[in-house]
Amino acid sequence: LEPNDIKLLVIAEEKGFVLDHENQALVERLRCLLAHEPPERYPLLRQKIERLFDPHASGLADEETQTVMKHCFIPLTERTIDGAHYYPCSIYLRHYGQPIGSLSDPFEVQQEKIRDFVRYHDCRQDPICVTNCTNCCKVFNVRANLASVVDAEEILEVDAHVAVGAVAAMRAHLEELTNAPTIDERPFMIIKPHGQPHRDLILRLLDAAGFAISSSRRIDQWPDCAQYLYTWPFTDERIRHAIQVNRAFQLIEQGSAELLRFTGNRSLEALESLKVRIRARIPTRRYRIAINGKRWWIRVTAAHTPNPNDVVRENAILANTLRSTPIRLSIMASIR
C-alpha cells in the first residue's frame, strides 16, 4: 500500500495492562522492522514504538504538562457532538464527561461557552483528562500554552538613575573577573529560570544530541550573574544600560539557574544548534520596559550558550563568580 505513515493506537483504558507487560524484546523487533527504511520515513510510527511503554505517553501527569498546560485549546480546533450536546473533545465524550452545552444553544452562546471552557476549565485537575488525554493533544496544548504567553501586557517602568560610582565599581569588578585565571574554556549551557520548569525536556534533548553532562552547578542569583555575562564591551554607556536592564530582570527572571558542562570536546556550533531547538520548544517570553520614556522589548529565554567570541570571557566570569556556589548535582557520566 506504500502508506506515508502508520499510526499505532493503544487503547487508553488498557494502558495499565500494557505497562504491566512491558517487553523490550517486542520494541527491538518493531525497530528491526523499520531498520531497512530511510530514517525520515514513518515518523509517527517510530515515535509510538519508542514510547509504547512510556507511562506519560498519554495523560497529563508528567511534570512539564502540569507546570505549563493551563488551558486546553482542543475545543477551539474541532467539534465533538452527539445527538443533543457538544463536548470538549472526543476523549471527553467517550468517557462520559459532561457536555459544554446543548446543540439547541444559539451559535453565539455555543462560542461563548466553548471560550469559557478554554479559559476556566483546568484539565490538569480533571480525572478524565489526567488519565486519558492523547499524546498528540497534550503536545499540542503544551506548545500552544507556551506560545500564548510570549508577550507580557504590562510595561515595566525602570529607574533610570545610575550613580557614576556604580558604573566605575561594576567596571572594576568585571575587569577583575575576566582577568582572573580561567579554569575551563570549554563550551557550556546554562538552563535559565525560564527553562527550569522544563529541565527534564532540556536534559532529554541534550542526551539525544549526544551531550553527556560531566557536572552541574547551581547559580542562585541568576540576574546578577547574567548582568556580568551580557555586559560587553566595558564602556560607560554599556555598563549603565546593563545596570538599568538588570533592575527589570530582577523582577521578571527570579530564581536559580544551572550551569552544565559536558564530557569531551563538543563544538560551539553543535551546542548553538541545540539551543535553537530548545528555544523552539520553549518559546521566548518578551517584556516591554520603559527607561526615561523610551520603550523596548527584553527577552527571557530558556537556555544560554556562549558564542565563539565570548566563550573565554564568559568562562572566566563564571569560574570566578561561582567559586563559593554549592554544587547542585554530582558529576554524571550521562543522563538517563
Backbone hydrogen bonds in HBPLUS format (Angstrom, degrees):
<---DONOR---> <-ACCEPTOR-->    atom                        ^
c    i                          cat <-CA-CA->   ^        H-A-AA   ^      H-
h    n   atom  resd res      DA  || num        DHA   H-A  angle D-A-AA Bond
n    s   type  num  typ     dist DA aas  dist angle  dist       angle   num
A0014-GLU N   A0011-ILE O   2.88 MM   3  5.39 147.3  1.99 114.1 124.3     1
A0015-LYS N   A0012-ALA O   3.12 MM   3  5.24 162.2  2.16 114.9 114.5     2
A0018-VAL N   A0014-GLU O   2.99 MM   4  6.31 160.7  2.02 157.1 162.7     3
A0019-LEU N   A0015-LYS O   2.93 MM   4  6.19 164.8  1.95 156.9 160.4     4
A0020-ASP N   A0016-GLY O   2.96 MM   4  6.11 150.3  2.05 145.5 153.8     5
A0021-HIS N   A0018-VAL O   3.10 MM   3  5.26 142.8  2.24 100.4 111.3     6
A0026-LEU N   A0023-ASN O   3.13 MM   3  5.43 127.8  2.42 101.9 113.9     7
A0027-VAL N   A0023-ASN O   3.33 MM   4  6.78 153.4  2.40 142.2 149.2     8
A0028-GLU N   A0024-GLN O   2.93 MM   4  6.24 157.8  1.98 149.8 155.1     9
A0029-ARG N   A0025-ALA O   3.00 MM   4  6.27 152.6  2.07 144.1 151.4    10
A0030-LEU N   A0026-LEU O   2.95 MM   4  6.24 157.3  2.00 152.2 158.2    11
A0031-ARG N   A0027-VAL O   2.90 MM   4  6.19 154.2  1.96 149.3 156.8    12
A0032-CYS N   A0028-GLU O   2.94 MM   4  6.16 154.0  2.00 146.1 153.0    13
A0033-LEU N   A0029-ARG O   3.14 MM   4  6.45 141.4  2.30 141.1 150.5    14
A0034-LEU N   A0031-ARG O   2.98 MM   3  5.40 143.2  2.12 107.2 117.8    15
A0035-ALA N   A0032-CYS O   3.14 MM   3  4.90 157.0  2.19  98.7 105.8    16
A0037-GLU N   A0034-LEU O   2.98 MM   3  5.26 158.2  2.03 112.1 119.2    17
A0041-ARG N   A0038-PRO O   2.97 MM   3  5.54 166.4  1.99 122.8 127.2    18
A0046-ARG N   A0042-TYR O   3.02 MM   4  6.20 163.5  2.04 156.0 160.8    19
A0047-GLN N   A0043-PRO O   3.00 MM   4  6.15 159.5  2.04 146.2 151.8    20
A0048-LYS N   A0044-LEU O   2.99 MM   4  6.20 158.8  2.03 147.4 153.1    21
A0049-ILE N   A0045-LEU O   2.96 MM   4  6.20 157.2  2.02 151.5 157.2    22
A0050-GLU N   A0046-ARG O   3.13 MM   4  6.37 162.9  2.17 150.3 153.9    23
A0051-ARG N   A0047-GLN O   3.10 MM   4  6.28 134.1  2.32 140.9 153.2    24
A0051-ARG N   A0048-LYS O   3.20 MM   3  5.09 131.1  2.46  92.8 105.9    25
A0052-LEU N   A0049-ILE O   3.42 MM   3  5.15 169.3  2.43 102.6 103.7    26
A0054-ASP N   A0051-ARG O   3.16 MM   3  4.87 169.6  2.17 105.2 106.5    27
A0057-ALA N   A0054-ASP O   3.10 MM   3  5.34 168.6  2.11 116.3 117.7    28
A0059-GLY N   A0133-CYS O   2.70 MM  74  4.59 167.3  1.72 142.5 146.3    29
A0060-LEU N   A0130-VAL O   2.96 MM  70  4.48 146.9  2.07 111.1 118.7    30
A0066-GLN N   A0062-ASP O   3.07 MM   4  6.28 165.5  2.09 156.4 161.1    31
A0067-THR N   A0063-GLU O   2.94 MM   4  6.08 142.4  2.08 147.2 157.1    32
A0068-VAL N   A0064-GLU O   2.91 MM   4  6.01 160.5  1.95 154.5 159.5    33
A0069-MET N   A0065-THR O   2.91 MM   4  5.25 154.1  1.98 138.1 146.7    34
A0070-LYS N   A0068-VAL O   2.83 MM   2  5.96 123.9  2.14 118.7 102.6    35
A0076-LEU N   A0073-PHE O   3.01 MM   3  5.53 147.6  2.11 114.6 124.2    36
A0077-THR N   A0074-ILE O   2.86 MM   3  5.21 157.6  1.91 116.3 123.8    37
A0078-GLU N   A0074-ILE O   3.25 MM   4  6.44 132.9  2.49 159.8 172.7    38
A0087-TYR N   A0080-THR O   2.80 MM   7  5.36 158.2  1.84 157.4 162.0    39
A0082-ASP N   A0085-HIS O   3.04 MM   3  5.62 153.0  2.12 148.6 154.7    40
A0103-LEU N   A0084-ALA O   2.86 MM  19  5.55 175.5  1.86 139.9 139.9    41
A0086-TYR N   A0101-GLY O   3.09 MM  15  5.80 157.7  2.14 150.5 153.7    42
A0100-ILE N   A0086-TYR O   2.83 MM  14  5.91 148.0  1.94 145.9 156.6    43
A0093-LEU N   A0089-CYS O   3.17 MM   4  6.51 156.5  2.23 147.8 154.1    44
A0094-ARG N   A0090-SER O   2.88 MM   4  6.02 162.7  1.91 149.2 154.3    45
A0095-HIS N   A0091-ILE O   3.08 MM   4  6.27 144.4  2.22 145.7 153.9    46
A0097-GLY N   A0092-TYR O   2.81 MM   5  5.04 161.4  1.84 165.7 160.1    47
A0096-TYR N   A0093-LEU O   3.12 MM   3  5.23 156.2  2.17 115.6 113.8    48
A0105-ASP N   A0102-SER O   2.96 MM   3  5.53 165.2  1.98 115.8 120.7    49
A0109-VAL N   A0106-PRO O   2.95 MM   3  5.22 120.6  2.31 104.5 119.7    50
A0110-GLN N   A0106-PRO O   2.96 MM   4  6.34 156.0  2.02 156.1 163.8    51
A0111-GLN N   A0107-PHE O   2.98 MM   4  6.29 159.7  2.03 151.3 156.1    52
A0112-GLU N   A0108-GLU O   3.06 MM   4  6.31 157.6  2.11 143.1 148.9    53
A0113-LYS N   A0109-VAL O   2.91 MM   4  6.15 160.4  1.95 154.3 159.3    54
A0114-ILE N   A0110-GLN O   2.96 MM   4  6.16 157.7  2.01 151.7 157.7    55
A0115-ARG N   A0111-GLN O   2.94 MM   4  6.20 160.2  1.98 149.2 154.8    56
A0116-ASP N   A0112-GLU O   2.89 MM   4  6.12 154.2  1.95 146.3 153.7    57
A0117-PHE N   A0113-LYS O   2.94 MM   4  6.20 151.5  2.02 143.6 151.1    58
A0118-VAL N   A0114-ILE O   3.04 MM   4  6.36 161.5  2.08 151.4 155.6    59
A0119-ARG N   A0115-ARG O   2.88 MM   4  6.11 155.0  1.94 148.8 156.3    60
A0120-TYR N   A0116-ASP O   2.87 MM   4  5.86 168.7  1.88 155.3 157.6    61
A0121-HIS N   A0117-PHE O   2.94 MM   4  5.12 156.4  2.00 136.9 141.9    62
A0125-GLN N   A0122-ASP O   3.07 MM   3  5.78 163.8  2.09 119.1 124.1    63
A0126-ASP N   A0123-CYS O   3.11 MM   3  4.81 156.6  2.17  97.3 104.6    64
A0130-VAL N   A0126-ASP O   2.87 MM   4  5.98 176.8  1.87 171.7 172.9    65
A0131-THR N   A0127-PRO O   3.23 MM   4  6.08 151.5  2.31 137.3 143.1    66
A0132-ASN N   A0128-ILE O   2.96 MM   4  5.86 156.6  2.02 147.1 154.2    67
A0133-CYS N   A0129-CYS O   3.10 MM   4  4.92 161.0  2.14 132.6 132.8    68
A0138-LYS N   A0134-THR O   3.00 MM   4  6.24 159.8  2.04 152.4 158.8    69
A0139-VAL N   A0135-ASN O   2.88 MM   4  6.07 170.5  1.89 158.5 160.0    70
A0140-PHE N   A0136-CYS O   3.04 MM   4  6.14 161.5  2.07 142.0 147.6    71
A0141-ASN N   A0137-CYS O   2.92 MM   4  6.11 163.1  1.95 149.5 154.0    72
A0142-VAL N   A0138-LYS O   2.88 MM   4  6.12 161.2  1.92 157.0 162.1    73
A0143-ARG N   A0139-VAL O   3.09 MM   4  6.27 170.0  2.10 152.8 155.2    74
A0144-ALA N   A0140-PHE O   2.84 MM   4  6.01 155.0  1.91 148.8 157.1    75
A0145-ASN N   A0141-ASN O   2.82 MM   4  5.91 158.4  1.86 149.3 154.4    76
A0146-LEU N   A0142-VAL O   3.05 MM   4  6.27 157.1  2.11 146.1 152.3    77
A0147-ALA N   A0143-ARG O   2.92 MM   4  6.09 162.5  1.95 148.2 153.3    78
A0148-SER N   A0144-ALA O   2.91 MM   4  5.95 137.2  2.09 139.1 150.6    79
A0149-VAL N   A0146-LEU O   3.38 MM   3  5.79 164.7  2.40 109.3 113.6    80
A0286-ARG N   A0150-VAL O   2.51 MM 136  5.78 165.3  1.53 169.9 168.5    81
A0152-ALA N   A0286-ARG O   2.97 MM 134  6.25 166.6  1.99 171.2 173.3    82
A0156-LEU N   A0288-ARG O   2.88 MM 132  6.31 159.7  1.92 156.9 157.2    83
A0290-ALA N   A0156-LEU O   2.80 MM 134  6.06 151.5  1.89 158.3 155.2    84
A0158-VAL N   A0290-ALA O   2.94 MM 132  5.97 175.2  1.94 167.1 165.6    85
A0166-ALA N   A0163-ALA O   3.01 MM   3  5.22 128.5  2.29 100.2 113.7    86
A0167-VAL N   A0163-ALA O   3.34 MM   4  6.80 150.5  2.43 150.4 157.1    87
A0168-ALA N   A0164-VAL O   3.17 MM   4  6.51 165.4  2.19 154.1 157.5    88
A0169-ALA N   A0165-GLY O   2.90 MM   4  6.02 156.6  1.95 144.8 151.7    89
A0170-MET N   A0166-ALA O   2.99 MM   4  6.10 156.7  2.05 143.5 149.4    90
A0171-ARG N   A0167-VAL O   2.99 MM   4  6.21 159.1  2.03 149.9 155.7    91
A0172-ALA N   A0168-ALA O   3.05 MM   4  6.25 163.1  2.08 148.3 152.6    92
A0173-HIS N   A0169-ALA O   3.03 MM   4  6.24 154.6  2.10 143.7 150.8    93
A0174-LEU N   A0170-MET O   2.86 MM   4  6.07 160.5  1.90 152.9 158.0    94
A0175-GLU N   A0171-ARG O   2.93 MM   4  6.14 162.8  1.96 154.0 158.3    95
A0176-GLU N   A0172-ALA O   2.97 MM   4  6.14 150.4  2.06 141.3 149.7    96
A0177-LEU N   A0173-HIS O   2.93 MM   4  6.18 157.2  1.98 149.3 155.1    97
A0178-THR N   A0174-LEU O   2.96 MM   4  6.15 165.7  1.98 153.8 157.2    98
A0179-ASN N   A0175-GLU O   3.02 MM   4  5.91 141.3  2.17 139.8 148.6    99
A0189-MET N   A0260-LEU O   3.15 MM  71  5.25 161.9  2.19 143.8 148.7   100
A0260-LEU N   A0189-MET O   2.76 MM  71  5.25 172.2  1.76 172.3 173.8   101
A0190-ILE N   A0304-HIS O   2.87 MM 114  5.06 156.9  1.92 148.1 154.6   102
A0304-HIS N   A0190-ILE O   2.91 MM 114  5.06 148.3  2.01 139.9 149.7   103
A0191-ILE N   A0258-GLU O   2.87 MM  67  5.13 154.0  1.93 150.4 152.5   104
A0258-GLU N   A0191-ILE O   3.01 MM  67  5.13 140.4  2.17 131.2 142.8   105
A0192-LYS N   A0302-ALA O   2.93 MM 110  5.34 144.5  2.06 133.5 142.0   106
A0195-GLY N   A0192-LYS O   2.76 MM   3  5.20 139.4  1.92 113.4 126.1   107
A0196-GLN N   A0192-LYS O   3.13 MM   4  6.37 123.8  2.46 147.4 162.2   108
A0196-GLN N   A0193-PRO O   3.23 MM   3  5.13 146.1  2.35  96.8 106.4   109
A0198-HIS N   A0195-GLY O   2.94 MM   3  5.33 144.4  2.06 112.3 123.5   110
A0199-ARG N   A0196-GLN O   3.14 MM   3  4.89 154.8  2.21 115.0 111.2   111
A0201-LEU N   A0198-HIS O   3.07 MM   3  5.36 116.7  2.49 104.2 119.1   112
A0202-ILE N   A0198-HIS O   3.04 MM   4  6.40 160.8  2.08 157.2 163.0   113
A0203-LEU N   A0199-ARG O   2.88 MM   4  6.15 160.9  1.92 157.3 162.5   114
A0204-ARG N   A0200-ASP O   2.98 MM   4  6.20 152.1  2.06 144.9 152.5   115
A0205-LEU N   A0201-LEU O   2.99 MM   4  6.29 155.6  2.05 150.2 156.7   116
A0206-LEU N   A0202-ILE O   2.93 MM   4  6.19 156.1  1.99 149.8 156.5   117
A0207-ASP N   A0203-LEU O   2.91 MM   4  6.09 163.1  1.94 147.7 152.5   118
A0208-ALA N   A0204-ARG O   2.88 MM   4  6.07 162.2  1.91 149.6 154.5   119
A0209-ALA N   A0205-LEU O   3.06 MM   4  6.18 139.3  2.23 138.2 148.4   120
A0209-ALA N   A0206-LEU O   3.15 MM   3  5.15 126.5  2.45  94.1 108.0   121
A0211-PHE N   A0206-LEU O   2.93 MM   5  5.19 163.8  1.96 153.5 148.2   122
A0210-GLY N   A0207-ASP O   3.02 MM   3  5.15 160.5  2.06 106.8 112.4   123
A0263-THR N   A0212-ALA O   2.86 MM  51  5.71 159.5  1.90 160.7 167.0   124
A0214-SER N   A0261-ARG O   2.80 MM  47  5.68 157.3  1.85 130.7 138.5   125
A0261-ARG N   A0215-SER O   3.08 MM  46  5.41 163.5  2.10 152.0 151.8   126
A0217-ARG N   A0259-LEU O   2.91 MM  42  5.06 151.2  1.99 139.0 148.3   127
A0259-LEU N   A0217-ARG O   2.78 MM  42  5.06 169.3  1.79 157.2 156.7   128
A0219-ILE N   A0257-ALA O   2.90 MM  38  4.93 166.9  1.92 134.2 132.1   129
A0257-ALA N   A0219-ILE O   2.87 MM  38  4.93 159.4  1.91 140.4 146.8   130
A0225-CYS N   A0221-GLN O   3.16 MM   4  6.43 165.6  2.18 156.4 160.9   131
A0226-ALA N   A0222-TRP O   2.74 MM   4  5.86 166.8  1.75 166.8 170.5   132
A0227-GLN N   A0223-PRO O   2.99 MM   4  6.11 145.0  2.12 138.1 147.0   133
A0228-TYR N   A0224-ASP O   3.39 MM   4  6.77 148.1  2.50 143.2 149.5   134
A0228-TYR N   A0225-CYS O   3.13 MM   3  5.38 124.3  2.45 100.9 113.7   135
A0229-LEU N   A0225-CYS O   3.08 MM   4  6.43 160.9  2.12 150.7 156.2   136
A0230-TYR N   A0226-ALA O   2.92 MM   4  5.97 162.8  1.95 157.5 160.1   137
A0239-ILE N   A0235-THR O   2.94 MM   4  6.09 165.5  1.96 157.3 161.3   138
A0240-ARG N   A0236-ASP O   2.89 MM   4  6.02 164.6  1.91 153.7 158.3   139
A0241-HIS N   A0237-GLU O   3.02 MM   4  6.16 162.4  2.05 146.7 151.6   140
A0242-ALA N   A0238-ARG O   2.96 MM   4  6.14 153.4  2.03 143.1 150.8   141
A0243-ILE N   A0239-ILE O   3.00 MM   4  6.28 154.6  2.07 151.6 157.3   142
A0244-GLN N   A0240-ARG O   3.09 MM   4  6.38 159.3  2.13 149.0 154.5   143
A0245-VAL N   A0241-HIS O   2.91 MM   4  6.14 171.0  1.92 159.1 160.8   144
A0246-ASN N   A0242-ALA O   2.92 MM   4  5.95 149.5  2.02 141.1 149.9   145
A0247-ARG N   A0244-GLN O   3.10 MM   3  5.44 137.0  2.30 103.2 114.3   146
A0248-ALA N   A0245-VAL O   2.94 MM   3  5.29 131.7  2.18 105.2 117.9   147
A0249-PHE N   A0245-VAL O   3.05 MM   4  6.48 159.0  2.10 150.8 157.0   148
A0250-GLN N   A0246-ASN O   2.89 MM   4  6.08 141.6  2.04 145.2 154.5   149
A0251-LEU N   A0248-ALA O   2.93 MM   3  5.38 146.1  2.05 109.7 119.7   150
A0252-ILE N   A0248-ALA O   3.17 MM   4  6.52 150.1  2.27 147.5 156.3   151
A0253-GLU N   A0249-PHE O   2.90 MM   4  5.21 154.2  1.96 142.4 144.3   152
A0271-LEU N   A0267-SER O   3.22 MM   4  6.53 156.9  2.28 143.4 149.6   153
A0272-GLU N   A0268-LEU O   2.79 MM   4  5.96 155.4  1.85 150.0 157.3   154
A0273-SER N   A0269-GLU O   2.95 MM   4  6.14 157.2  2.00 146.6 152.5   155
A0274-LEU N   A0270-ALA O   3.09 MM   4  6.32 151.6  2.17 140.1 147.4   156
A0275-LYS N   A0271-LEU O   2.91 MM   4  6.20 152.4  1.99 146.2 154.0   157
A0276-VAL N   A0272-GLU O   3.07 MM   4  6.39 153.5  2.14 149.0 155.0   158
A0277-ARG N   A0273-SER O   3.22 MM   4  6.56 152.2  2.30 141.6 148.6   159
A0278-ILE N   A0274-LEU O   2.89 MM   4  6.22 154.2  1.96 152.1 159.7   160
A0279-ARG N   A0275-LYS O   2.91 MM   4  6.16 162.8  1.94 153.4 157.4   161
A0280-ALA N   A0276-VAL O   2.99 MM   4  6.19 135.2  2.19 137.6 149.9   162
A0281-ARG N   A0277-ARG O   3.13 MM   4  6.44 142.0  2.28 141.3 150.4   163
A0281-ARG N   A0278-ILE O   3.07 MM   3  5.18 125.1  2.38  97.0 110.9   164
A0282-ILE N   A0278-ILE O   2.84 MM   4  6.09 144.7  1.97 147.8 159.2   165
A0285-ARG N   A0300-VAL O   2.97 MM  15  5.08 170.1  1.98 148.6 149.7   166
A0300-VAL N   A0285-ARG O   2.77 MM  15  5.08 155.8  1.82 154.5 159.8   167
A0287-TYR N   A0298-ILE O   2.93 MM  11  5.40 163.0  1.96 157.0 162.6   168
A0298-ILE N   A0287-TYR O   2.78 MM  11  5.40 155.1  1.84 156.7 165.4   169
A0289-ILE N   A0296-TRP O   2.95 MM   7  5.79 165.6  1.97 170.0 167.2   170
A0296-TRP N   A0289-ILE O   3.14 MM   7  5.79 149.5  2.24 151.4 160.4   171
A0291-ILE N   A0294-LYS O   2.89 MM   3  5.31 157.2  1.94 151.8 154.6   172
A0294-LYS N   A0291-ILE O   3.02 MM   3  5.31 159.7  2.06 118.9 119.6   173
A0310-ASP N   A0307-ASN O   2.95 MM   3  5.48 149.6  2.05 118.9 128.0   174
A0314-GLU N   A0310-ASP O   2.82 MM   4  5.86 172.0  1.82 165.9 168.5   175
A0315-ASN N   A0311-VAL O   3.00 MM   4  5.97 151.2  2.09 137.2 145.2   176
A0316-ALA N   A0312-VAL O   3.03 MM   4  6.26 153.2  2.10 148.6 155.6   177
A0317-ILE N   A0313-ARG O   3.04 MM   4  6.36 157.7  2.09 149.3 155.2   178
A0318-LEU N   A0314-GLU O   2.92 MM   4  6.12 165.4  1.95 150.7 154.6   179
A0319-ALA N   A0315-ASN O   2.88 MM   4  5.96 165.4  1.90 148.5 153.0   180
A0320-ASN N   A0316-ALA O   3.08 MM   4  6.16 155.3  2.14 146.4 152.2   181
A0321-THR N   A0317-ILE O   2.84 MM   4  5.79 125.9  2.14 142.2 155.7   182
A0322-LEU N   A0318-LEU O   3.02 MM   4  5.83 158.1  2.07 149.7 153.0   183
A0325-THR N   A0322-LEU O   3.07 MM   3  4.94 159.0  2.11 104.2 110.9   184
